[in-house]
Amino acid sequence: MKKFNRIWEFFLVVMVILFLVIYIGQGTGYYQVGENRKATLTSDAIKRFEDDVKEGKDIIASNYLVKEKNYNNNISIMGMKISEIIEKGFNKFINFIFKELENVVKGK
């Protein structure tokens, strides 16, 4: 039974750490940095397009579009789903705690 408890504790610790890593990555704006890079690339593409129009070159839309690589895989998708589940549980727990504290303060 002790072995099962240790495995369960280890699993929970790993899940909390994974959640924190993903949550902090989202909170620090890691996603927004990627979006800003796309905007910069778009600005560069607009400049190239304008230069090509001025020079009278043939305009082909694919020359100005940046193909985005998809780095999602089964592990990252699973990590995001687990993170969402943990986040929902954590939110419910915190809401429960605050509701109980509110009841104690109000004397219910």
N, C-alpha and C positions, 0 to 999 in steps of 0.2 A: 504494500500500500504506500510505503514511503517513496518507492521508486516512481509510482504513478503521480504522486503529489509533486515530486521534483520535476517530472516531465511537464506536468500541467503548469507549474510555476514558470518554467523556462519558456514554454509556449506563450504564456501571457506576457512575459517580459519582452519577448521578441516582437509580439504584436504591438505592444505599447511603443516600443522603440521605432518600429516601422511607421506607425501612425504619426509619431512626433516628427520623424524625418520628412514625411510627405507633407504634413501640416505646416512645418516651418518653411519648407521649400515653396509652398503656395503663399504663405504669409509674407515672405521676404520679397516677393515679386519676381520669382524666377520665371514664371509664365509671362509676365509683362515684359521682361527683357527680350524674350523671343518675339513677342508681338512688335516691339519697337524696332528690332532688326528687320522684320518684314516691311515695316513702314519705310525704313531707310532704303532698303532694296527697291521699294516701289518708287521712291524719289529718284533714285539713280536711273531706274527704267524710264521714268518720265523725261528725264534730261536726255537720255539716249534717243528716245522717241522724238523729242523736239528737234534735236540735232539732225536726225535722219530726215525729218520733214523739211527742215531748212535746206539740206543738201539735195533734196529731191530723190532720195533712195526709195526703193520699193518697201512698203510697210507690211510686215508680216507679224501678226500679233504674238506668235509663239516666241519671237525674238525678245520680247519684253516681259514675258511671264516667267516667274521663277518656279520651277517644280519643287514642291516641298517633299522632303523625305519623310516617310512614316516609320518612326522608331518604336511604335507600339508592338509589343509581343505578348504572349499569354501571361508571362510573369508580371509585367507591368500592369496589364489589365486587371489581373487578380489582385495585385497590390492596391490598386485604386478602389476596387470593390470592397476589399477588406477595410481600407481606410474609411470609406463612406459608412460602412456598418459600425465601425468603432466610433466614428464621429456622431452618428445618430444615437448610439447608446450613451455616449458621454453627455450629449446634449440633454437627453431624457433624465439622466442621473443628476446633472446640475440643476435642471428645472425642478426636479423633485426636491432636492435639498433646499432650494430657495423658497419653494412653496411651503415646505415644512417650517422653515425659519420664519416665514411670514405668518403662518398660523400660530407659532409660539409667541411672536411679538404682539400679534393682535389678541392673543389669549383665547383662541378657539380650541 
